[in-house]
Amino acid sequence: MTFDAKPLLQAATHVAAGQQYPKGALYLVASPIGNLADLTLRAVQVLTLADLVACEDTRVTGRLLSMLGLDKKLVPLHQHNEVGGAASLIEAMQGGARIAYLSDAGTPAVSDPGAHLVRAAQAAGLTVVPIPGASSVTTAVSAAGDVHAQGFRFLGFLPAKGQARVQALQENLAQPASLVLFEAPHRVDALAKELADLVPDRPVTICRELTKQFEEIATVAAARFPVWLTEQSHRQRGEFVLVVHAPPDEDAQADLPEAAQALLRELTRLLPIKQAAALVADATGLNRKQLYEAALAWRKHDDLED
C-alpha cells in the first residue's frame, strides 16, 4: 500500500508554518520511538525546510524521509565520528543552512549521539532549536504510576557488567525518586536478577517494545522480574525501558497506631482506598492523607504478591 504524504505535509505547513524557523540553526528533531504515527507535525515541517539532514544512521532516517516523500542530503553523525564530524556542519550553518539532526529513535543527546554537536553549535554562537516528540522515558514514567516518587532519575544504560553496575544501582536505589533504566535484551536477565537481589519487594514497571505493535507493560515485584521474563519466550526480545519505583514512605505506616492500622486494613479489603481512609480518619481523627498513603502501599504490595 502506497502512502500519500501530501496531506501530511500540507497539514504540517498549515499548523506549524506560523513559527519562525531561522536560517543558520541546528534543529534537534525527536523521531518516533517505534510508532511512526508519533512523528509531530512540527518535526515534519522542519524536515521539509532543512537544507541538510544529519543523522545517527542514514538508513533509518532515509526510510523516514522516504515515507514523507522528501529528498534530502543525509550526513551520518554517530558516536564514532561526532566529535570530528561536527566541524563541517558548523561551517554549513555559519553559511546560513538549516540543519536537522535525528538520532535513530527518540530525542538526540538523550542516551543517543548529539551532545557534542549541540555543544559545538553553542560554542560557535549558533541557534539550537529543540523539536520535542515521543520519549520512552516520560512514556514509561507515566505508565508506572509510582505514587511514592519524588520525581524521577534517568540513568539510561548502566555499566555493562561488574562491580560498577552493582554500585550504580546501590547508589541510586535509596533515592526517593523513580529510576528509569534502558536495557538491551541480551542483558535484561542479568539486570532482573540484580534487582531481585537488591530490592526484592520494590515494584518494577517493565516496558517492552514501547509504542510498537507488540508493546507490553507490566508492573511486578522485583523478586518476580526474572520469573516474568521466562514465563513467555518472547519476553527477552526487544527494547526495554524499566522504571524501578521509589522506596515507600515507611513513616506513613510506622506512625499509625496499631488499632488504626488493623481497622484500615480490614476496611481496604471491603471498600475503595479513598473511602476506607476517610472512614478511619473520621473515626480516629488521624490524618486522612497519611491513612490513604498507608492503605495504598498495602494494596500495591498485596497486588504484586498475587
Long-range contacts (C-beta under 8 A, 24 or more apart in sequence): 3-67, 5-67, 5-68, 5-69, 6-69, 8-41, 8-44, 8-68, 9-44, 9-48, 9-68, 9-69, 11-41, 12-41, 12-42, 12-44, 12-45, 12-48, 13-45, 13-48, 15-41, 15-42, 15-45, 16-41, 16-42, 16-44, 16-45, 17-45, 21-45, 21-46, 21-49, 21-98, 21-129, 22-98, 22-127, 22-129, 23-96, 23-97, 23-98, 24-93, 24-94, 24-95, 24-96, 24-97, 24-98, 24-126, 24-127, 25-93, 25-98, 25-99, 25-126, 25-127, 25-128, 25-129, 26-89, 26-93, 26-99, 26-101, 26-117, 26-118, 26-121, 26-126, 26-127, 26-128, 26-129, 27-98, 27-99, 27-100, 27-101, 27-129, 27-131, 28-101, 28-107, 28-108, 28-109, 28-114, 28-118, 28-128, 28-129, 28-130, 28-131, 29-100, 29-101, 29-102, 29-108, 29-131, 29-133, 30-106, 30-107, 30-108, 30-130, 30-131, 30-132, 30-133, 30-134, 30-135, 31-61, 31-64, 31-102, 31-103, 31-104, 31-105, 31-106, 31-133, 31-134, 32-105, 32-133, 32-134, 32-211, 33-105, 33-106, 33-134, 33-135, 33-136, 33-139, 33-210, 33-211, 34-105, 34-209, 34-210, 34-211, 34-212, 34-215, 35-134, 35-211, 35-212, 36-64, 36-67, 38-133, 38-134, 38-211, 39-64, 39-133, 40-131, 40-132, 40-133, 42-131, 43-131, 43-133, 44-68, 46-98, 46-100, 46-129, 46-131, 47-72, 47-100, 49-98, 50-98, 50-99, 50-100, 51-92, 51-97, 51-98, 51-99, 52-89, 52-92, 52-97, 52-98, 52-99, 52-100, 53-99, 53-100, 53-101, 53-102, 54-89, 54-99, 54-100, 54-101, 54-102, 54-117, 55-101, 55-102, 55-103, 56-102, 56-103, 56-104, 56-108, 56-112, 56-113, 57-104, 60-104, 60-105, 61-102, 61-104, 64-102, 77-101, 77-113, 77-117, 78-113, 79-113, 82-113, 82-114, 82-116, 82-117, 83-116, 86-116, 86-117, 86-120, 86-121, 87-120, 89-117, 89-120, 89-121, 90-120, 90-121, 90-124, 90-126, 93-121, 93-124, 93-126, 94-124, 94-126, 100-131, 105-136, 106-133, 106-134, 106-135, 106-136, 107-132, 107-133, 107-135, 110-135, 110-137, 110-154, 110-156, 111-156, 111-157, 111-182, 134-211, 136-182, 136-207, 136-210, 136-241, 137-180, 137-241, 139-207, 139-210, 139-211, 139-241, 140-180, 140-205, 140-207, 140-210, 140-241, 140-242, 140-243, 141-178, 141-180, 141-243, 143-205, 143-207, 143-217, 143-243, 144-178, 144-205, 144-219, 144-243, 144-245, 145-205, 145-219, 146-178, 146-203, 146-205, 146-243, 146-245, 146-246, 147-293, 147-296, 147-300, 148-176, 148-245, 148-246, 148-247, 148-248, 148-249, 148-293, 148-297, 149-176, 149-177, 149-178, 149-245, 149-246, 150-176, 150-177, 150-246, 151-177, 151-178, 152-177, 152-178, 152-179, 152-180, 152-243, 153-177, 153-178, 153-179, 153-180, 154-180, 155-179, 155-180, 155-181, 156-181, 156-182, 157-181, 157-182, 157-183, 157-184, 158-183, 158-191, 160-187, 161-187, 161-190, 165-194, 166-194, 166-198, 169-194, 169-195, 169-198, 170-198, 173-198, 173-199, 173-202, 173-244, 173-247, 174-247, 175-246, 176-246, 176-247, 177-246, 178-243, 178-244, 178-245, 178-246, 179-242, 179-243, 179-244, 180-241, 180-242, 180-243, 181-241, 181-242, 181-243, 181-244, 182-239, 182-240, 182-241, 182-242, 183-240, 183-242, 184-239, 184-240, 185-236, 185-237, 185-238, 185-239, 185-240, 188-229, 188-236, 188-240, 189-226, 189-229, 189-236, 191-242, 192-222, 192-225, 192-226, 192-228, 192-229, 193-226, 195-222, 195-225, 195-244, 196-222, 196-223, 196-224, 196-225, 196-226, 198-222, 199-244, 199-247, 201-301, 202-244, 202-245, 202-247, 203-245, 203-300, 203-304, 204-242, 204-243, 204-244, 204-245, 205-242, 205-243, 205-245, 206-240, 206-242, 207-240, 207-241, 207-242, 207-243, 208-235, 208-238, 208-239, 208-240, 209-238, 209-239, 210-239, 210-241, 212-238, 214-238, 219-304, 220-304, 221-304, 221-305, 224-304, 248-297, 249-293, 249-297, 252-290, 252-293, 252-294, 252-297, 253-294, 253-297, 253-298, 255-290, 256-286, 256-290, 256-291, 256-294, 257-284, 257-286, 260-284, 260-286, 260-291, 261-294, 264-291, 264-294, 264-295, 265-295, 265-298, 268-295, 268-298, 268-299, 273-299
